[in-house]
Amino acid sequence: MTAQTRIVIPAYNEQDLLPRAVASVRGQTIDAWEVVIVDDGSTDQTGDIARQFASADRRITVTTQPNGGLAAARNTGAADAHTDWLLFLDSDDEILPTHLENLLDAAHPDARIVHSGGYRRWNDEIGPDEFPVPNTPGSWFPTLAKSNPFFIHMCLFRRETFEKTGGFDASLRSCEDWDLLQLIARCHHSDWPSTGHSTAVYWQRPTSLIRDPTTMISSGRHVIGGGHREDPRAFDAPDWSRQGIDPEWQPLAEFFYLLWLAGVCAASQHPPPPIPSLGPSPYVHSEHVHSTFLRGVQAGLVIGPRAFGAWLAANAAALADPLTHVLRAAELGAEFITQTVDEIPRATP
């Protein structure tokens, strides 16, 4: 059967987890796929394991390159593809058996991206269906200008669109998937069909998130900034999206991104990110502050919802100082700060 989809699996020192990712592809309910594993300069047995898979299954090939980072490895794996679609699966994640079939069934001729929902998974538990991402009518660009609700392997990319955008920005060492999705949404305003099923599994590990907070800060702010100004890469985009979202909204988007990252840093013993002044805002509510900050704390602790509930019950008071620091830096007003911090013990992520 001719492959309809190339699945790119970048891998760097993932000898223990690569087999799980490959097994999840081989377990798909349809066979119209090919896999390219990109060994991104691994120093363990990742390359040898990848070549063993390739020798056992002619649908799998291996490319080796010096370490260049995730974006560069994904671009290498997508190069010279002739399939209609591309899917990017990180070597420590997996897809459920009907993932590819559901995505292809949901595709229509004008679709540039098709997506599923997904789950986070920790070693001890699987999270709720927290990313069921609905089939949003119209453009995803306003959402992606400020945040990214997608795991990369939730998304099936039309190959021609991926190539026309130039692929992932290899200068970014973080948020490169968000950047590409934002660019495609800016250029193509057709609906992104949803399968209506959560079939992408993102494994939350200590190395999945915070390896270099400075990089996450600079990359995230770069992508948010890009969504609020003209992007020269935006081919065929209508005027309103080529120019970007009104820059007046950029400080608010940056605040909530950095608030989440402050929660990550508070839990992982990193210094807090720099928080720019925002001032009192009718768009900043205590409930949203709590949920954003606590989701960051949970991500930084790398524990599932049940374990986090128990942790929060015992440690809520320890979060008062880091949250106060963030809200004071943003200059949100003494009354708002006091009320919001006092409500932490009763808050939920």
C-alpha positions, 0 to 999 in steps of 0.5 A: 500500500502506498504511504499517505503519511510520513511520520517523523520521529526525531530522537536524541539519546532515547534508547529506552523510550524510542521502542514505545513510540515506534510500537505505537506507530506499528500498532496503527489500524491502517498501514498507509504510512512510512516512518523516518527516525532521525538520530540527532547525534545520539551518544547512546544506543538510540541509533542502533535501536532505530536501525534494528527497527528499519531492518525488521520493517521496510516502512521504517528508515533511519537518518543520522545527523550531528545534533542540531535540536528538535526543529532541525531534526524534524525538518530533516525527517520531512525532507524529500517526502512525497506523501500527502501528509506529515505527522511529527511524533517525539520519541518519548510520546505515543499515539493510540491505535486509531490515531492516524485512521481518525485523522485521515478520515476527518481530512477534507480537500481544503484542510491544511491541518487536521487534529485530534485531542490528547492526554498527558500521562505521568508514570503513575497516572494518566490525566483526564481528557484535558485536550479535547480541542474542538473543531473551532470554526474559522481561524485558529490564529487569534488563539495561537497568537497568545497560546498553544493548545496542541501537542505536535503529534495531535496534528496532521500537516499537509505536506505542501503547506509544511514545505511552503512555510519553510518548516520549523524554525531551527533557530528556536530551541523551544516553542518551535511547534507553536511558531509553525502552527501560528504561521500556518493559521495566519496564512490559512483561515480554513477550518482545521478539522477535528477527529473528535477523539483524544488519541495523542499521548504526551508523556510528562517527564522531568526532561520534557519541560524545563531544561533551560528556563531562559530558553523557554522565556525567550522563545515563548515571548518571541512567538507571542511577539510574532503573533502581534506584529507583521510576519514576513513569512506569512505568504498569501495571508489576508491583511488582518492576519499578516499585520498580526493581532493588535499589539495592545494585547501582547502584554496580556498574552505575555503575562499569562505565559510567564505566569504559567512559567513562574509556576513551573519555576516555583516547583522546579527550584528555578529563579522566576521569569522576569514579569513585565508591568501590566497594571490593573486589568479587567481581563485578569481575574483571580480564577484565571490567575490561579488556574494558570499558575497552578498548572505551571506548578503541576507541570514543574513537579511532574506529577499527575492530577491526583498526586498534585491535589494531595501535594497542593493540600499540604503545600499551598502556603509555600506558593504564596511568596512566588505568586505574590512576587509575580503579581507585584511585578505585574503591578496588579494592585494591592487589593487584587494581590492580597485577595488572589494570594489568600485564595490559593488554598481553595483554588484548583488548577 
